Amino acid sequence: MSNLTSISIPNGVTSIGDRTFYGCSNLTNVVIPNSVTVIGTYAFYNCSNMTAITIPNSITTINSYTLYGCSSLIEVSIPNSVTSIGNSVFEGCNNLETLSFGSSMESIGDKAFSGCERIIDIYSYAERVPTVQNSTFNNVSRKAYLWVPANRVRNYQTHEIWGEFDVKAMEADEVNTSTVKIVPSDNSAKIIWPAIEDADTYEITITDPNGNIVCKLVFDSAGLLQSIAFGAPCRDNANEEVQATGFRFEVTGLNAGTKYNYTIASKDATETVLDTKEGSFTTTGGIATAVDNASVDSRLTKVLRNGQLFILRDENTYTVQGQEVR
């Protein structure tokens, strides 16, 4: 399979065996469905041209050496289902810049990110500081920012290893808005909401179609993330120099092609609800197509050809990963 360039593993597959894509240096993109619960050791070892991989919320452990030497990866998001990362999983991923750990992360093995010297941002949503080894972040610059919930900044700062990074509290960026907007993409959604007069906190709850809580975020009146529960990984953006009337925050780690509901409750200092906004949004299969409270682009159509799903938009054809088909 050395000439394989892109793979979307079929839904229903439950495991990826050891060394399945070992040394597939031409492989650039991998999509793993939620049916997969196990990814074997060395599964993507030295897939040096792979620029993107989607790790589903069905995975609880990332085994040793799984993505060793995947030197073209720039960003990795570990979903909330993952509780542990094995030894040398991302060792040698020397172009990795952004790293996100979900809220369930408990332990990270030896040399897991050894040699990832370009990492500049690490996001950790675990309120209990994950166990790491002295070698976990070998050669990772301690000038990198470590973003954590505001109520756990001190916990990370006082940790022997995590505290070597520049620990900062996550926050939403300030924007001008008078309405709630949800901008979904494949595995994430930007949430934009207005500031409410006298509000002390903003509590954002996202649920799946079965009513299960995907994440619950609490921000203070300045947009500082105070706490996160259950939730999908989230991402802040740099503050804009504007007279802000609202906030924006990106929730990542969602499932593609899935409908979610949301509630944004603005509360005062006594926990009295001042305002509630509700709605729903659906993540895409790789192309952002909808903004909540706005019309959906009617020119986008999904079609099946020879058993494979494609997206038609205007006169162009795309795979569900967003790659144009000539």
N, C-alpha and C positions, 0 to 999 in steps of 0.2 A: 504493500500500500504506500510505497514511498512517493508516488506521484499524486497522491490524494491532496486536494487543495482546500476543500470545504466539506463539512459533514454535519448533517442534522440527524441525530440519532432518533429513530422512530419511537413514538409514544408506545408504552407497553414493555419496552426493554427495562429490565430491573437492575442490571449490573453491567459494568464495563470491566473486563478482566485485566489481570496484570499484563503490562507491556502491550496492550491492544494497539496503541498508536505509537509505540516506541520508535523514535528516530524518524518520524514522518516530517521531514524538514520542510516540505512544501505545503503542509497544512497551515491554513491561515485563520480559519474560523470554525468554532465548534459550538453547537447548541445541544444541550443535554436536557431531556424532558423530566418532568417531576416524577415519572415512574421509576427513574433510576435511584436506587438507594445506596449503591456501593460503587466506588471507583477504585480500581486496583492499584497496587504500587507500580511505579514506572509507567503508568497508563499513557501519559503524554510526554515522556522523557525526551528531552532534546528536540521538541517540535519548535525549532528555533525561529520559524517565520509566523507562528501563530500570534495574531494581534488581539484576538478576543476569544473568551470562553465564558459561557453562561453556566454557572454552578447552581443547580436547582435547590429549592427549599426542602427537598426530600433527603438530602445528604446530611448526615450527622458527624461524620469523620472524614477528613481528607488524609489519605494514607501517605506514608513516606515516599518521597521522590516523585510524586504524581506529576508535577509540572516543573521538575528540575530542568534548568537550561532553556526554558522558554523565553529567550532573550528579547523577543519582540513585544511581549506584553507590556502595556503602559499603565493599565488600570486593572485592579482586581477587587471584586466585591464578594466577601464571604457572607453567605446568607445566615439568618438567625437560627436556622436549624443546626448549624455546625457547632459542636461543642469542643472539638479538638482538631489540631493540625499536627501531623506527624513530622518526623525529622526531614530536613532538606527539601521540603515540598516545593518551595520557590527559590531554592538556592541557584545562583547564577542567572536570575531574571534581572539582568543588569540595566534594563531600560524601564523598569517598573518605577512609576512616579507617585501613584495614588493607591492607597490600600485601605480597605474598609473591613472591620470585623463586626459581625452581628452581635446582638444582645445576649446570646447564649454561650459565647466563647468562654471556655474555662482554661484550656491549656494549649501551649504552642511549643513544639519540639525543638531539639538541637538544630542549629543552622537553618531553620525554616526560611529565613530571608537573608542568609549569608551572601554577601557580594552584591546586594541590591543597593548600590551606592547612590542611585539617583532618586530614591524615595524622598519626597518633600512634604507629603501630607499623609498622616495616618489617622483614620477615624475609628474610634472604639466606642461601641454603644453598650458594652457590658458594664453594668453598675458594680459588679464584683470584679475587681482587677484580675485579669487572666494570669495564670502561672506561665512564666517564660523562663528560658535557660540563659546562662551567661553568653552563649554563642548564638542565640536566636537571631539577633540583629547584627551579627558580625559585619563590619564595614558599612553599616547604614549610618549616615550622618546624624549626629545627635543634635544638629541644628534643625532637623525636620520638625514640623509642627505635629503635635499629638492633640487631636480634637476629641473632647469627651463631654458628656452632659455636665452642666454647671454644678450639680449637686455631688459630683464625684471628682472634681478637679483636684482637691486636696489628697484624695486617696491615691491618685496616679502620681502626683508630685512627690509624695513621700515614699513611693516604691523604689527599691534599689535599682531596678533596671528601667522601668517605664519613666521614672523621674528624671532620667538623663536627657529625655527629649524636652522640647519647648511645649509644655502642656497648656492648652487653651480651652476655654468653654465654647461649645458650638452655639451659633446664633443664626437666626434668619436674616436675610438681607432686606434692607428697607426699599420699598417701591411705592409708587403712586398708584393707588387703586381705590375704587369705591364699591367694588363687587368681588365676590369669590370667583376665582377661575381655577380650573384644574387642567393642566397640560400634560396628558399622558404620553409616554413613549413605550418602548418594548417592556422593560422591566422596572420602570420608574414613573413618577408623576410629580411635576412641580405643582405645589399648592400655593396659591396667592390669595390673601384675605385682607380685608380692610381693618384698620385700627378702629376700635370702638371707644368713645369717650368714657372715662372713668373705669375702663377695664383694667383689672390687675393681672389677670392671666388669660391665656387662650388655650383651651384644651381641644386638641384635634384627635378625633377617633376615626380610624378607617377599619371597615369590616368587609369580610368576603360575602358572597351570595348566601351563605348558610348562617350569617349572623356572627361568625367567629371574629374576634378582634385580631386584626393584622398588626396594628400598632396604635398606641395612644401616646401623644406628645403633649407636653405642657410647656408653654412659653410664658415669660413674664411680659410686662407692658413694653419693655424695650426690645423684645424679640429674642431674648436669651433663652436657649433651651434649658429648662430646669430639670426635666426628667423624661424618660422614655420607658415604656413598658410593652412587652410582648413583641415590639414592633419590627418592621423592616428597617434595614439600614437607611440612613438619611444623609443628606449632603447640604452643607451651607455654601453660600457664594459670598464673594467680597461685597462689602457695603457700597452702595452707590451714593455719591455726593448729591443728594436731592432732598427736597423737603418731603419726607415720606408721609404717606397717609395709610400705609399698610405694610404687609410683610410677604416674603416669598421663601419657601423652603422646599427642597426636593426630597421625596421619599423614594429610595431605591430598593432593590431586592424583591420587587413585586413579580408576579407571574404574568407572562405575556398573554394577550388575548383574554383577559379576565375582567369581569365587571366587579367594581368595588363601590361601596357606599361610604360616605363621609359625613361627619358632623363636626362643626366648629362652634364651640360654646365659649362665649366671652363672659368672664366672671369678675366681680369686684372683690375687694379684700376679704369680704365676709363669705365668699363662695356663692353669692347670689348670682344667678344667671341673668346677664343684661341683654344678651342677644344670642340667637341660635341660627345657624345656617346649615342646611342639609342638601345633599344631592348625591350623584353617582357619576362614575367615569369608567371607561373601559380601556385597559392598556392595549397597545397595538402589537402586531407581530413583527415590529422592527421599523415601522415608519409612523411617526407621530401624525395622527389624522384628526384628532378632535380636541376642542377646547370646550369645557363645560360652560353651559349657558350661551353657546355659540353654535352656528350651524355646522354640520359635518360636511366635509368636501364630498359632494355627490359624484365627483369624477373618479373616485377610487373604488375599484371593484376587485373582489377575490375570485379567482378562477382555478379550476383543477385541469391540469394537462398531463396526460399519461401518469395519473396517480400522484402528481406533485402539485402543491399549492403555490400559486403565483399571485402577485398584486399588480393590477393594471391601473395606471394613473396617467391621465391624458393619453399620450401616444407611447408611453414608456412601460416596460414590463420589469418587475422586480421580484426577487425571491423574498420569502417572509423575513429574511435577515436584513433586507434593505439593499441587497446588491442588485445592480441593474443587469438585466439579461439582454444580450445583443441578439 
